Structures are given as structure tokens and as C-alpha cells.
Amino acid sequence: MKGFTRVMYAACLTLALSRSPRIRVRSSMIRSMSSINSLDSDLIFSPPRFKSVYNSAAKYLDECGVPDAKSSARYLLCDAANIGYRLSDFERNRDLDIELAPIEIETMRLYCKQRADRMPVQYIIGNWDFFGLQLACKPPVLIPRPETEELVQLILDSLRNTTTTNNYGQEQGRGRERGGDRELRILDIGCGTGAIGLALLHELKHATCTAIDISKDAVTLAQTNAGSVLGEEAWARRYECHHMSLEEFVASDVGRNALGMYDIIVSNPPYIPSSAIASLQKEVRDYEDIRALDGGADGLDVVRQIISKGPALLRSGAGTGTSATASDGVEVGVGEEAREGEGRGRGEIWLEVSEEHPDAMVTTLSPLVRPTSSSGTSSSGASFSSVRAIRDLSGNPRFVHITL
Ligand SMILES: C[S@@+](CC[C@H](N)C(=O)[O-])C[C@H]1O[C@@H](n2cnc3c(N)ncnc32)[C@H](O)[C@@H]1O
């Protein structure tokens, strides 16, 4: 089929099939159809049945050197055929070996070409699950990662650490959130898709979140996701997202009015050392925003800003006068165990960082940790009651928890 004819054919199919309940035609896909004539003709799905399309797509992606060729083919086909993303959805349709509509075949061809160019699956299908929420994903905003789900879970576990036991000695679910009915105020620095803040708001009904990001694309996407996760009414009440850096936020009216107000600062900042950017996977390097990845010479540029500026924004943190001491030159280091119970009710900082960072952070920050017996700021000017490194589920140091 000649290029122009094929574009017209695709456009007519798009219109003709858009009323069919099984066919979901995306505007992005319609736009992409205009480039379909530039695709190679080496990816033919025949017969146009589920199993054959899946096998051909997986083989094609593998031959193109795509990592995770099979799972890529699975997600792309599930989306192209609009059948849901669960493994059971895939298996049921594979067993039925359903016949795909021409528009679905064309979509699948386009998807495979994009994946062969190493575009991440999440950007191709336009969404991904994070902590049970489906979030819109759009290049170049960073795709939320599974480790970050662990960070959310750590915060929730820490807030709900009062498990109750009933008369039969059985655990009765998780305890109330710390702070009871009081509003819990969260600051999400570098919100990206909004993943961390929105997952926390979804779980913590008394929480509100201020999110900031230097990327306009991220702010727009986080607002879109807030609408779909929280509902239009609640997102305006519980979530605000500002296009600014942490420095700009602190200097702004919003930031000045929020001094000493936040219970939790959370961030998954850019933390990859600049020298390591070139060796990242093509999917990451070519499609995700460099500003979401590059953390400067040692990966800690934004972390230092958070440790420097963050305490003044936290409850009980304003006025300690020690945050400047903690900031510049601090490389972050060794671990002192967090003192169970101490610091409860004080503001906290939760960070996701690179494997090399947590232990180094604990070491560097330990001179700023108050002795166990003291309360408030010590004569040494220490500003934190605890600093601890936490490992991820794979056993790698990954998170840092700082309590004022
Ligand atoms: C690693 S991404 C994390 C995105 C999201 N929080 C997540 O976990 O999926 C880091 C984000 O921080 C933003 N960012 C980088 N420097 C920043 C700064 N100085 N102030 C605020 N945001 C910043 C980037 O634009 C990017 O969206």
C-alpha cells in the first residue's frame, strides 16, 4: 500500500472503529498514524490473531535488541487490543486467540517500531501503575520506579506504627495515622508524575500535599494525575503543584508562608553522578529528562539543598538555626540507629538516593545528631534527632530518614 493511501486507510479505520466498545482509539495514536507510512514494511502480523501477533512482536523486539522483549510485547499488545494489563487478561485472550481488528494491528506495528527505537513501554502506552494507582506517563517526565513504591510504604509504615490487638490476640489492621485527625502536611520535592505525593494522599485521608518541580511538563502531568487519582474536587483542596525549584519555593510567598508547617518532606531527587549519565540504558538516557537524573558531580546537589533548606519548612524545625551548618559541604554518611520514639511529632525528611549515598550521608550528618538525652538543639548546634540509612527489598542501601 502506498504511503498516502495507507494514511487514509488508517484514518478511515480510526473513524469507523472508534464507536466499537472494544476499540479505544487514542488521540496520540491518531496523530501517530500520520507517520505510519514511514515505518518499515518488515513487521507483518499475519494471521492477525492474538498468539501470532504476540509471538511475532516478541521475536521482532528481541531481534532488535530490546531488553525484556517478551514483557514489552505483552504490555504493548494488551494496550493495542485494549484488554487490560493483568497477566490474566493477557492469558485469557491468548487462550481465546482472538482476532485483532486492523486498527489494532496497525497500532501494534507502530508500538513495536517505537519500542524498537527503545522508547520505554510506559511512554508508548501512556500510563503505568504506581502503588496501585494508574498514573499517566509522558516523555520526558521520569517514569515512577518500583523502589519509589518502597519509599512510600516506608513512610506509611512509619506513620501507622501503632498496630492494635483485639481480645483474641489478633492484629486489627494498622493503627491510626500518627497525628490522629490533624492534617498531615507533605512537601514532595521534584514530584515528576506526582507519584509519591499522590500515593500518600490516596492512603492518608487527612493529608495534603504541596508538590514542586523545575519541569513544566512534570507539573502539568502531576496535576492531570492528581485529578484522576483524587477526583476534581479533592485535588484542588488537597494537592497543589508549583513550577519552581526548591530554592525558588523557599523564596516565594507560598514557601515563606509555609515555614515550619510541613510534617514530612519527601523526595526522590536526581541523584545520578553526572559522569554516569552517558552509561545509562538507552531508554533512560534518550527519553527521560536529564534534569530528573543528573545530580551533579557526586549526585548529591539537590540532596544538599533539601538538607539545607528543608528543616526550616518542617514542623519544630524552624528557628533551630542549624540548617545552614548541615548543608554546604555535607556529603552525608554513616549510620546511627534512629532512636525509637524520639522525634515522634517532629518534622521528617525521607529521601531516595543512590546505593552509594545512604551510609555516606549518615556518617557526614552524624555530628549534627543530638545526643540521646537532649531535647531541642544541643549546645553543639546539632539539628537532627536521628539520621538513618534504610535498605531496599534487594538489600541495597537506598533510603535516608532524617528526623528533626
Ligand atoms: C528522579 S525524578 C523523581 C520524580 C518523582 N518524584 C518520582 O519519584 O517518580 C526527580 C524530579 O526532580 C525534579 N527536580 C530536579 N531538580 C529539582 C529542584 N532543584 N527542585 C525541584 N525539583 C527538581 C526533576 O524535574 C524531576 O521531575
The ligand as an ORCA input file, in Angstrom:
! r2SCAN-3c Opt
* xyz 0 1
  C      14.121     11.352     39.910
  S      12.817     12.419     39.439
  C      11.557     11.920     40.583
  C      10.156     12.089     40.090
  C       9.088     11.511     41.030
  N       9.173     12.087     42.337
  C       9.225     10.012     41.146
  O       9.704      9.527     42.160
  O       8.859      9.309     40.190
  C      13.378     13.972     40.063
  C      12.465     15.153     39.768
  O      13.013     16.304     40.429
  C      12.903     17.434     39.584
  N      13.944     18.382     40.036
  C      15.271     18.382     39.738
  N      15.897     19.370     40.402
  C      14.959     19.993     41.152
  C      14.984     21.108     42.062
  N      16.114     21.767     42.337
  N      13.821     21.494     42.653
  C      12.665     20.827     42.376
  N      12.583     19.777     41.527
  C      13.712     19.373     40.922
  C      13.065     16.880     38.181
  O      12.495     17.730     37.220
  C      12.342     15.533     38.298
  O      10.992     15.618     37.940
*
